[in-house]
């Protein structure tokens, strides 16, 4: 983290802290955490797709049951 010269709104020179290294560290930490979560449960997305398909099928069956039977 370094001190970077900056200019305030009124035109005076001020010193601002350069946040780039901190942001890079935080982003790499978040990327690593996301990777660990993905490695811990790689089948989560496929299970979500299966659950959505089951919900859609149940909804279709319920809609079929509500339709009047043709004579």
N, C-alpha and C positions, 0 to 999 in steps of 0.2 A: 504494500500500500504506500503510495507516494503522495506528496503534496503537489497539487497542480495549481498553477496560477489561474485565476478566474477573474472575470469582470462582473461586478454587481450591476443591478439595473440602473443605478445612478452613475455608472461609469467608473467607480472606484475599483482598484484592484483588490481582490481578496484571495484567500487561499481555500481551496476546496480539496477534500480527500478523494483520491481516485478509487472508486469502488469496483473497478474492473476485476482485479484479482479475487476479491471476495465473491463476486457474482460467478466467476468461473469455478471457484471451489464449490459453491453451493450447487451449481448446475451439474457438476460431475458427481457430487454426492447424490443428488436426486436421480441421475441416470443410473448410478450403481444400485440404488435402492429399488428402482423400477426393474432392473435386470434380476435382482435377487427375488423379487416377488414373482416375476415371470418364471424363473427357474424352479421356484418352490411349488408352483401350481401351473404346469404347462397346459393342462387340459381344461382350464377354467372357461376359455372362450368356446371350445367345442361343446362343453356341457351347457353353456348358455344358449347356443344354437339349438341343441336338442330340446331344451326346455321350451324355447319359443315355438318349435315345430309341434311339440305336444300340446301347447296352449292353442295353437291355430287349429289342430285336429279336433280338440275338444270343443272349440267354438263352432267348427263346421258341423260336428255331430249334434250339438245343441240346436243349431239353426235347422238341421234336417228334422229334428224331433218336433219343432214348432210348426213346420209346414203341415197343412192338412193332407191326409192320405187320399190319393186319387182312387175313385171307385172303379 
